[in-house]
């Protein structure tokens, strides 16, 4: 039974997952400190962390002030006002750490289904292995088993259904996607899980040229006929088994229609800001895009460096523009400071498509323990209060300036990806079964339990045309034979002096030029060898040097008289 102070678990909570539905933020799973230790620095008592058995909800229908005499963002204030609530979960649902919450808001944008599905990161001895997923209906406050079924008769191993510390995204067509992560034995997973939220069908694909990845982030965009997934950052295992960082300039794009991954090199912000530091366990959001736009942004915050023994925690905010693939820095913060400051293993959400909301101050000092929520305005660019009346996203001027009139990157690393981006998105699109489903269909992924990439399992009625064709041919075979013989004889004589016609592979029947090399091998960006991602020229990794990191911008942070220093540092980023 929940105790009167069990909401203290939100102090320094880590590895949890969140989703925003209506005007409510839902916080599930993760690991928490026991109440008796909740006021101490998390940096000294990591061994005391345990699974969070509760589901929390935070009402965001009213404004939350983060500083000054009228501030109301303290944890106890939110609890006493009834805006923060705690829900006990059934023991059979277990707990989840490093998983995802897939909600139904995009299946029915009118709000017909106010519920979400817990996926991945499952722990606990009482979890039913036959039905490892639970859903929660926010209207009647009820948990229920979310029954899944393999799309084919292939057996899907349990590790596929229980990854943790991967990247999650969901599409307008009602699919949840979970990329990479680890299994319960710490194995890096080279896979993409697809979950149909409408009927529970689940399938798993190998990621082709993309290596096994942990601690990355991913977003869905209405680009291409069925949409694309864009993956950034994280930590990978190359083909030799070595752990390496995924450079922040190497952006991976998945075309849902063709089930193929592409790699695209991103452009640095400028000569001074350069690229974001390679990182893992950060969080990212994207504003809601229901239709095509000139530019899309995935906005990230925090995390820490990969690989290095020097745990440099990051406090910056960046945006990647798509399809120009241009990095833009929003906020520098305390990045480079060798103190305890810098959020990682936290979660983020995008309430009202206006705020980058950070849940938890894990990675910060004890002075932040009572203020686990922070809001960054992704339109006006600054840490601020939460204004419940501020609705909708407007692209910041800094992004408009960086993108300009461009609608594509400086160069496409794969011409087939350019063709994907040239296709208009169609909600509910079903590919014809008798033709190619799009560019790049001859390579990339190897499905292991998935049906056709278009999820079109039906087939058109078949007509018995064999008898009709046979009868017609009997009546005309003599005449046709004579005509064909005469035509063949004349044409043979005319072709004797013509040069041979070169043959193109079927992958380029659509008129696309062959990639460099002339033999159909892809350019560097396709990374057919996973070593390439980690063997970039030294100039691409200036910020990854193990020497002391020097800030590229002056530290603009100032002391704040308010109680919420996370929000006030500068005085003045699809749920994960």
C-alpha positions, 0 to 999 in steps of 0.5 A: 500500500502506498505511503503518505510520502511515496511521491518522494520517489520522484526525487532523482528518479531515473530510467523512467518513461513518460507520455503526455495525453490531453492535459496530463503527464504520465510517469511510469517505471524507472528506479527510485530511492527509498523515502529515507534516502530521498533527500541525499545526493544520488551520486553517493547512494546509487546502490540504494536505488530500487524499482519504482512500483507506481504510476504517477500523473501530473495535471498540466491544465493549469500554469506552474510557476517555477520561481518567485513568491508565487512559485508552486512547483515544489514536489510537496506543493504539487502533491498537496494541491492534488495535481500530482497523483500516485497510482498503485500498479498490479503486481503482475504488471511488474515494473519497467526501467528504460522502456517506453509508453506508446499512447493512442492519441495518434490513432484517434486524434479526437481523443476517443482512446485515452490509454497507453501501452507499457513496452520494454524494460520489464522486470519482476518475477511475476511478469507473465511471459505469455502476455508481457505488455500492459495497457492503462486506460486513463479514463477508468484508471484500469490496467489490463493485459495488452495481448500481442501476437506475432505477425507470422508463425515465426517464434519471437524470442523474449529478448525482442519483447523486453528490450531496455534503453533503446529508442522509441517513436510512434506513427500516425498510423498507430504503430509503435517502434522500438530501436535497439537497446539491450536484453536482460543479459546486457546484449546490444540488440540489432533490431527494430520492433514494430507494434501495431497498437490497433490489433497487437501484431508485433514484428521484429526486423534486423537493422541491416547496415545499422549497427546495434545501438543503445542509448539513442533517441528516435522520432517519426516524421510524415515524410515518404509515403508511410513516414520515416524514423530518424535516429540520433546519437547513442552507443554502438557495437561494431562488427568486431565487438567493440563499443563505440559512440555513434557520431552525432553527425551520422543520422540514421533514417528508416523508410517505413515503406521499404523497411530500409535504413539510410545514413546521412551526414549532418551539417555542423551548426557553424565553425564555433558551435560545431556538432553536439558532443557524442552522447548516450542516455539523453532525451529528445522530443519533437513537436507534433506534425500531422501534415507535411512541413517545410522543416521538422525539428528533433530537439535534444537535451542532456545525456553524457559522453559515451565510451570515455571513463570521464563521465562528462554530463551534458546540460545543453539543448540542440535541434536537428533540422530535417530534411536539411540535416542541420544542427542548431544549438539552443542552449549551452548551460553548464556543459563542460563544468566538472561538477555534478550538474547535467541531466542523464537517464531522465525522460522528456515530453512535449506538452502543448507542443510548446515545451521541452519538459524534463522529468527528474533532476537525476545528475544534479545535486541535492538542492534540486531534489524538490523540483523534479520538473523543468520546462524549456520553451522551444519557440522562445528558447529559454527555461521558463514557467509552464504556461498552460495557455501557451499552445502550439509550436512556432519555429524559432528564428534561429532555425529559420535563419539556419534553414533559409529556403533550403529543402534538402541537405548540402548533399544527399549521401544516398540518392535513394534517400532523396527519392524517399523525401520527395514522396508525399506522406499518405496516412494509412497508405497501403503499397500495391502488392504487385509492384515495388514498394519504393526506393531501395527495396533490394537491400538493407533490412532482413525481416525476422518475423515481419510480413510485408513492409506495407502491412498489406496482408490482403490479396486481390481476387484472382480470375481464372484466365488460363482457359480463356487464354488457351482458347484464344491462342488455338485460334490464332497460333498459325497466323502469329507464328508466321508474323513472328518469323518474318519480323524476327528475320528482318530485325536480325539483319538490322541489329547486326551493326548496333552496339550491345545494350548495357544491362542495369540491375533491378535496383536502378530500373527507376532511373536513379544513377548508380552509386560511386564505384560503378558496381552498385556499392553504396557511398560512405554514408551507407556504412556497409562496414560498421567500422566506418561510423567510428573511423571518421577523420579526427576533425569530426571528433574535436569535442570527443578528446579526452582532455579537459573540455573547454566550453565553446561559448561563455558560461552565461549562467547566473545565481538565481534567488528562486528555489528552482535553479534548474529552471533559472540557470540562464535567467532568462526540448513524440514522447520518450 
